[in-house]
Amino acid sequence: MVAHWPATTALNHAQTMTNQQPNGPQNGGAAIAVTPTAIDLPGHQLVLGEDEPLRLASGQKLGPFTVAYQTYGNLNAAKSNAILICHALTGDQYVAETHPVTGKDGWWCSVVGPGLTIDTQKYFVICINVLGGCMGTAGPKDIDPTTGAPFGLNFPVITITDMVAAQKLVIEHLGITKLFAVIGGSMGAMQALEWASRYPEMVFCAIPIAGAARHSAQNIAFHEVGRQAIMADPNWCAGSYYGKNVDPERGLAVARMAAHITYLSDSALHRKFGRNLQDRIEITFGFDADFQIESYLRHQGRSFVERFDANSYLYITRAMDYFDLAAEHGGSLPSAFEGSPVRFCLISFNSDWLFPTSESRQIVHALNAVAASVSFVEIETDSGHDAFLLEEPEFFRILSGFLRGAAEQHGLVGQAS
């Protein structure tokens, strides 16, 4: 029998489970070991935290645990041409190849590849599935060796800081002491900012795209709607749906639908769909998908549940909500970049209402306050937040130009795109 949890009860239960973790910071527990779920995915997997566990922002310790990543191109002899691409909430490490689960093109195939803006004939590109994810890196669907069962909500809550700390261990494993560039859009921009702030000696240039130095109240609200949709699904089973032949697919699909609306602009929705009907010439006076936009969102929801874990969605959205770079530095955003040698290029899109240009300007002002090297461009497009994932020639031109100039400054003569 599957337990049915009302949304508020499910949330309280989730909070109780998280607060009562046996290895929680409140009781100074031992390191939390994570046994990866047996999945056959292409790419690289690395076991970290065996000798020295990773200390999380919560105070808990994690190790050993597995991180999955993918690389493109070749690392030069000086190990100076590495670019780390940080993926967004619903992305993963499969940037520029056929996705092993969906069979679709990688999420940035238009940008990363031979002869493209991020040219893999010149740069060594790395993308790491974030901590808490579900494509090979340790997350809630992996096994707790102390119980032999999946962690579910007993997996420690993670932050953007934790994600970046795990990425740093991968970069060090590869023998890279300084990344040529760290690039990311949306949640990836948060990671790029965290890299530049916390490990400036390891970053030559940072390119945060369509991001912010902290999550706004509006964005936290949208995430909470998505989380509640998942928790209200009877098949969520208080996070313990693994092995029960059920999945909270409906809740996760609704969460994806709600989030996807925020990735688009009103003008883009009007241009693509308007009030056009879906495969019919008149309304049905029912609750089927009469309108094309309804059908589109339902498709987005259905396709998302094929490749993403519902609990990972809870964990990663919470990590984004907790991100506040200024709070990490006594409430002063300029202090996060004091004395930074990193060269910054911030890019925003005028129709992005999820991470509006004003958020990028705040970062630029903070960088200017400490005399950091910063460039800033707002690109005009009606594509909304997702513009960085679409065919945007002006965006490609700006990104390519900055990388070319930075490569020359970094001594990658003849390798700049």
N, C-alpha and C positions, 0 to 999 in steps of 0.2 A: 504494500500500500504506500502510495506517495503522499507525503505530508503536504498540506496546502498552507502556505505562509502568506498572510496579508502583508502588504508592502511595509507598513510600519513595524509589524512584528518581525519580519525578515531582517529589516535594517537593525533593529535592536539586538536580534540574535547574532547578526554578523559582527556588530561592535563588541558584543560580549565574548564571542569566540576569539576575536583578534586580541582583546585586552587580557584574555586568560591564557595566552600561549605559554606553554611550559618553559620555553626558552626566551621569554620576553625580557626586556631591559630592566623591568621592575625587580627581577630576582637574580640578575646577573648570570643567566643561564649559559651553558656551554654553546659552542658553535653549532649551528643548524646545518646538518648535512643534507644534501639533496641528491637523490638517485634519479637520473633522467628517465623519462618514459621512453620505452623502446619505439623509436620512429626512425624510418629510413629516409633521410633527407640529404640532398647533395650539398657539398660545401665542407666547411671545416667546423670541428667541434673541439673545444679546449676545456680541460678540467682545471679550475682555479681554486685557490683557497685551501689547498691541502696542507701546506706547511704553515701558512699564516692566513687565518680566516679574514674575510672582508668584513670590516666593522661598518654596519649600516647607520644611517642617520638616526634611526630609532634607538640605537645603542645595542641592538642585537648583532650577533656575529654569524656570518654565513660561510660555510665551507665544509667539505669540498662541494663545488657546484659547477655546472657545465654552461659554457657560453658558445653559441653558434654564430658563425660569421662567414661572409663570402668576400672574395677578392677578385679584382679584375686588373689586367695589365701586369707589369713586372716592376718590382722594386729595384731601383738602380744601385750601383755599387756603394754609393755614399749614403744610401737609405734616406735620401732627401726629397724624393718625389711622391711621398705618400699623402693621399687625401682621404680623410675619414668623412664619410657621409652618414649623418645621423637621421634615422627614419622617423616618420611621424606616428601618431597613435595607432593607426590601422595598417601601417607599413610593416616591412620586415627586411631581412638582409638580401632579398632577391631583387636587387636594383635594376639589373640590366640583362636579364635572361628570362627564359620561360619559367613561370612560377610552377614549382613541382606539385602543388595541390590543385590550382585552378586551371593550369595550362595556358594562362594568359601571359602577355608580355610583362616584364618587370615594370615596377611602378615609375621608374625614371629612364626608360629606354630611349626617350627623346633627348636626353641630356648626357647620359653616360654611355660611352662606347667608342670604338675606333673612329677617329675623325670628327667626333661630336664635341660639344662644348667642354665637357670633361673628358678629354681624349685619353682613352686607355692605352694608346700607343705611346703616350708621353708620361702619364701618371699611373701610380699604383693606387688603386681605389679599394677601400675597405668599407664594408658596412656590417654592423654587428646587431644582431637581434637583441633588443633591450632586455634587461633584467625584469622578470615578471611576465615576459612574453610567452608565446606558445609555438614558436617555430624552432625549437631546439635549445633555447636558453632557459635556465632554471625559472620555473614559474609555478603557479598553484596546481597545475595538472600533473606535476612531477611527484615522485614517490618520497614519502617520509620514511627513511629506513628504520626509524624507531617503532613504526606501526605497520609498515608494509603496505600502506594505503596512500592514495594521493593526498597531498596537503590540503587542497581546497582552501578554506579561509584560515587555516593554520599556517599558511605560508606567510612569512614576515612582510609587513607593509613596506614598500620601497619608495624611493624618491628619485627625482632627476639626478641629484647628487650621487646616489647609489649607482644608477645606471652608468654615469660617466666614470665613476671609480672603477667599475668592472671593465669598462672599455679601456681604461688606462692600463689595466693589467694585460689585456690582449695586445695592445700596442707595444708594451714593454717586452712581451713574449716574442713579438716579431722583430725585436732588436732595433726598433725605431725610437730614437731619442727626441726627435722633433718632427711633428707633422707639418707638412707644407701648408695644408689647409684643413679646416674643419667646417663642413657645410651642412646645413639642415634647414628644412622648412617646417613651420608649425611647431610641434613638439620637438622636432629636430633642431629648430632654432634655439629652443630652451637649452638643449644639450650643448649646442655650439657656444652659447653664452657661458654656460657652466664650465666648459673646457677652458675658455679664454680667461675666465675669472679665477678658477681654482688651480689651473696648471699652465699659466702663461708661458713658462719657460719651454713648454712642449709644443707650442702652437705658433707658427709663423703668421698665418692670417686666418681670420674667422669670418664666415659669411652666414649670418642669421637671416633667414628669409621668412617673411610673413609671421613674425613671432612677437614675443613680449618678454619683459623681465619678470613678470608675474602674471598669474591667471586672474582675470577680472571676476567680479561677482556674477556678471552675466554668464560667463563661460563656466564657472563652477555650477551655476544653476542648470544650464543645459546638461552638464555631465551628471548632475544628481537626477534629473529626469530619466536619463538613460540607465543609470544604476538601479533606480527604483523599478523601471520596466523589467529589468532582468530579475530582480529580487521578487517581484510580484508574480513571475511565471511559476506555476506549481512545479514544473520540472526542474527548477533551480535547486530544490531540496536543501535549502540553507547552505548552498555551495558544495554539497556532497553528492552531486549527480553522477560523478564518474563511476563507471562499472555498473550502472543501474539501467542501461539501455534507454536512457532518456537524456535529453539535453534541453536547456531553456532556450530553444531556438526562437520561439515567438518573442520572448522578452528581448533577446539579443537583436533580433531583426528590427523591433521597434526602436531600440536604442540607436541602431545604425541609421534608421530612417530619420529620426529626430536630429542626429548629428549631421547627417548629410545635407539637410536643409541649410545648416549654418556654413557649409563650405561653398555655397553658391550665392550669387547676388540676385536681387529681385529682378533686375533687368535681364540677367542670364536665364532665369526661370521663365520669364515672359518670352524671351527670344526663342528658347528651345521648345516650350510647351504651350504658353499662353493658357487659354481655356479650351484647348482642343480636346475633343473626345477621343477615347481609345477604342478603335475597331467598332465604332457604331456611329450612327448619324443623329441620334437623339438620346437624351438622358433616359435612364431606366426606371427612375423613381425607386431606386433600391440602394444597396450599400456595396455593390460590386465596384470595381475601379472604372467609373465612368470617364474620368479625366486622364489624359496622358501622364500628368504629373503624379497621379496616384499610382498608376501602373509602374512608372519609373521608380518611385520610392519603394514599392513592394519588391521590385526586382533587386534593388540595391540591398534590401534587408535579407532576402533569400540567399543571394550570392555570398554575402558576408559571413553567414553562419557556417558556410562550407569550410572556411579557412581560419576561423578565429574562435578562441575559447572565451566563454562568457565571463569566467572568473578573471582571466587576464584583462578583460575589458574593465572590470571593476578596479583592478590594481593599477593599471596604467593611467586611467582617468584620474584616480586619486593622486598619483604621483604628479600629474600636471597641476592639479588643484593646489597641492602643497608648495609648488615652485614659487619662490619669492626671493629673487636675487638680492634685493636691498635688505631684506630681513636677515639674510645671512651675514650682513656687514653693518650691523647696528642701525638699520633703517636708512642707510645712505647708499644709494645706487652708485654714485661716483666712486665711493670707497671700494666697490667691487672691482674696479679697474685701475686703481691707483698704481702709477708707475708701470703700467702694462706696456710691453714691447710689441704686442700683437697689432697687426694691421687689420682693421675692420672694414667690411662693406655690408651695410644693411640695406635690404631691399623690401619694399612694401608694395601693395597694390591698392589703388584708390577705391575699388569697389569691395574690398575685404572688410566686412563688418564684424567678423569673428576676432581678428587681430588687426584692428584698424591702424592706419598710418600714424596716428597719434601715439600709439604704443612704441613704434619704432623711433619716433622723434624723441621720446623720453630717454631712450637708450643713447641716442646720438647726443643729446644735451649732457647726459652724464659723462660720456666719453670726452666731449669737448671740455667739460669742467676740469678734467685731469690731463688735458693736452694730449690725449691719445690720438693715434692716426686713424681717422675714420672717414669713409665715404658713405653717402646715403642717396638712394634713388627711390622715388615713388613712381611706379609704372601705371599708366592709364590703361585700363581694361575693364570690361564688364563681367569678367569671369569669376570674380569673387576670390575667396580664400584659396580655392583650388587652382588658381592661375599658375602657381609654380609647378604644377603637375601637367599642365596643358601646353599646347603649341602656342607659345608667346614669343615671337621673334625678338621683341625689344628686351625681354627678360634674358633670352639667350645671348644677345649682344652685350648687355651689361655684365653678365656673369663671365662671359668669355674675355671681355676687355680687362676686367679686374684681375682675373687669373693670369692673363698674359703679362700685365705689369708687375704683379706680385712674383711671378716666376722669374722675371728678369732681376728683380731685387734680391731674390733668394739664391741667385746663381744658377738657375736652371736654364741657362742660355741654350737656345736651340730646342728646348723642350716646351716652351710656352705655346698654348693653343692660340 
